[in-house]
Amino acid sequence: MTFDDVRALALAWPEVEDGTSYGTPALKVRKKLLARLKEDGDSLVLPGVPSDERATLVESRPRLFYFTDHYRDYPIVLLRLSKARRADVEPLLRRQWRALASKKALAGFDGG
């Protein structure tokens, strides 16, 4: 996958917008970070992943998921886009989108 693939996926959801974060391309929902491209150009910064879940992801799939000391105390996991498939990215991205989107957007998206 590339960031453009992630971007195309997320921009199909209500309230997702292009943005920047720390000088890199980012996706935001209501001005809050959904995901961003890390400075290395190959890693996706994915917020909303609790440390216990992150530990499981990193342990089970270390070629795909990792984190650095900088992110140790934050609910964030890093994902190598060059090793990722849509099925790896979408569930984590969608969960964070659902946490940030308005109730109205969620209701419209869910058909209710």
N, C-alpha and C positions, 0 to 999 in steps of 0.2 A: 504494500500500500504506500501511498504518498500522502502528504498533507492535503493535496488537492482532492484526493479520494475521500478523506475524512471530511473535508470542507463540503463536498457535494452531498455527502450523507447527512450531515448535520443541518445544512441550510434548507433541507426539505422539511424540517420541523419548525413549528411556530416560534417566533421571538428570537431565533438564532440570527446573529449578525456577525459579519467580519469585523475584526478589530486587530489591535496589536497589544502585546504584553511583553515588557522588557525588550522592546525593539524587534520582536519576532511576530510573525503572523499568528493570530489567535481567533478563536470563536468565542462569542459571548452571548449570554442570555440575560436580558434586562441589565446590561452593563456589568454582569458578573462572569468570571472566567468559566467557560465550559471546557476548553482545552487550548493548548498552545504548542507551537513547534519550538522545541528546545534549540539552543544556539548551534548545536552540532548538525542541524538540518535533517537528522534522521530519527530523532526521538520525539515522542508526543508526551507532553506533560498532562497527566490526567488527574485532576482533583477529585475528591469525594470517595477515595478508597481508604478505608480505615486500616490502621497499621497491622491488625491481625490478618485481614484479607490480603493486604499487600505482601506480608510475609509468606503466605500460602502461595500466592501467584509467583513470587520470585523463586521460592524453593521448587515449585513444580515445573516452572518454565523459565529458567534463568537466561536462556538465549533471547527471549522475548521481553520479559519484564525485569526491571531493576530499579534501584534508586541510589542516590548519592547521599553523602553525609548532609549536604545542604537541605535535603528533603526529609531527613530522618524524623523530625518532630512534626511533620505535617501529613495530613491524610491525602497523600499524593503518591502515585506510582508512575514510573517512566516506562514507555513502551517503544521498542525499536520498530519503526514503521517498515523498514526493509525486510523484516521477518514476519510481519503481521498480515493477517487476513481480516476481511470485514467481520467475520464471526468472533475475532479476538477483540476488536475495538468497539463494535456497536453496543454490546450490553453495558459496558462501563460508561460509554459516552451517553447512552440513553438514560441510564440511571441518574447521572449528574444533570442532564437536561431536565428530567422530571423533578429534581430537587430545586431547580432554579426557575422553572417556568411558572407563569401565573396559573391560578386555578382555572381561569377562563380559557387559557390556551390548552391546558390539559383536558378540560371538558370537551373542547372542540376537537382536539386530536383523538380523544377516546370515543368520540361519537355521542357524547352525552351532554 
